[in-house]
Amino acid sequence: MMNIQVTKVGIVSCSGEERPEGTVCRMACRRVLDQLRPNETVTICLPLFIAGGEEERAFASKYPTITVDGCDKRCAAKATETLSGKPSRSLLVPEILEKHGLAVPTARRDYGPDEEPVVRAVADEIAKAVDQTLEEA
Amino acid sequence: MDRTTPRKVVILPCSGIGKAYGALARETAYELAERVRPEKTALTCLPLLVINDPDAKKLVLENPVITIDGCPRDCARKSLEAVGATVAQACQAIKFYMAHKDLKPEGLAQLNEAGRKLAKVAAEDLAPTVDRLAAEE
């Protein structure tokens, strides 16, 4: 069998408009996509699993995926598994913040220096998961 | 219908993290829900509809919903229709910009100053629609 090297990981972020944790997800995922691992990651809007076509639903078969959720409803992980394919890793923001001894921000927007440690901690964990996923692929 | 809670207008923005107009849709929703009409509106996470969350479904089935989409894929509107709910008003964020071309939204994780101003203006423009929908039986 031909051995195809996996060079990209798909990041699927909770968007969590209702909760601050959703904003943390979006900010942290964008940081990974734009700054920390720009050449190793791609993303898809989660609702495109419903609103898009076959190509979007095949996302998880094209890329190993990492889902990042803001609450224990785990929308990103469940939607990816149900509509596209099983994620390689599923991260949960409250678990990451607890591990780092950080509190969940209270605001849903206008993030700045006060929220920076939270965004950085989550982004670093996603980047680590990207590296681990690529090493295993 | 026997209603135990006051009627709210649900604002359902695009949850995209890849386009400035997705960020504009979300920021407009926050402006409506937090500043312009906090007493008449409710936010819910779009991905909750993607996983068929019963509480989110109940909210959008029992209340009028304004969708604000960030691109022509119309994820918010389609995800709402996929759970059997009716769209009271479907908006495209790009049309906010077409109506106010002096305010060019830029930014993915967070909007630039012009984008934030545009979101304020767009929320004010949508306020009469919220008032009308909230008053309807």
Chai-1 contact restraints between the chains, C-beta under 6 A:
chainA,res_idxA,chainB,res_idxB,connection_type,confidence,min_distance_angstrom,max_distance_angstrom,comment,restraint_id
A,S13,B,I17,contact,1.0,0.0,6.0,A-B,restraint_1
A,S15,B,S15,contact,1.0,0.0,6.0,A-B,restraint_2
A,S15,B,P47,contact,1.0,0.0,6.0,A-B,restraint_3
A,G16,B,C45,contact,1.0,0.0,6.0,A-B,restraint_4
A,E17,B,P13,contact,1.0,0.0,6.0,A-B,restraint_5
A,E17,B,R26,contact,1.0,0.0,6.0,A-B,restraint_6
A,E17,B,L43,contact,1.0,0.0,6.0,A-B,restraint_7
A,E17,B,C45,contact,1.0,0.0,6.0,A-B,restraint_8
A,E18,B,L43,contact,1.0,0.0,6.0,A-B,restraint_9
A,E18,B,T44,contact,1.0,0.0,6.0,A-B,restraint_10
A,E18,B,C45,contact,1.0,0.0,6.0,A-B,restraint_11
A,R26,B,I17,contact,1.0,0.0,6.0,A-B,restraint_12
A,M27,B,A109,contact,1.0,0.0,6.0,A-B,restraint_13
A,R30,B,I17,contact,1.0,0.0,6.0,A-B,restraint_14
A,R30,B,L108,contact,1.0,0.0,6.0,A-B,restraint_15
A,R30,B,A109,contact,1.0,0.0,6.0,A-B,restraint_16
A,C45,B,G16,contact,1.0,0.0,6.0,A-B,restraint_17
A,L46,B,P47,contact,1.0,0.0,6.0,A-B,restraint_18
A,P47,B,S15,contact,1.0,0.0,6.0,A-B,restraint_19
A,P47,B,L46,contact,1.0,0.0,6.0,A-B,restraint_20
A,P47,B,V50,contact,1.0,0.0,6.0,A-B,restraint_21
A,P47,B,C75,contact,1.0,0.0,6.0,A-B,restraint_22
A,P47,B,S79,contact,1.0,0.0,6.0,A-B,restraint_23
A,I50,B,V50,contact,1.0,0.0,6.0,A-B,restraint_24
A,I50,B,S79,contact,1.0,0.0,6.0,A-B,restraint_25
A,I50,B,A82,contact,1.0,0.0,6.0,A-B,restraint_26
A,A51,B,R73,contact,1.0,0.0,6.0,A-B,restraint_27
A,A51,B,C75,contact,1.0,0.0,6.0,A-B,restraint_28
A,A51,B,K78,contact,1.0,0.0,6.0,A-B,restraint_29
A,C75,B,P47,contact,1.0,0.0,6.0,A-B,restraint_30
A,C75,B,L48,contact,1.0,0.0,6.0,A-B,restraint_31
A,C75,B,I51,contact,1.0,0.0,6.0,A-B,restraint_32
A,K78,B,I51,contact,1.0,0.0,6.0,A-B,restraint_33
A,A79,B,V50,contact,1.0,0.0,6.0,A-B,restraint_34
A,A79,B,I51,contact,1.0,0.0,6.0,A-B,restraint_35
A,R109,B,Y30,contact,1.0,0.0,6.0,A-B,restraint_36
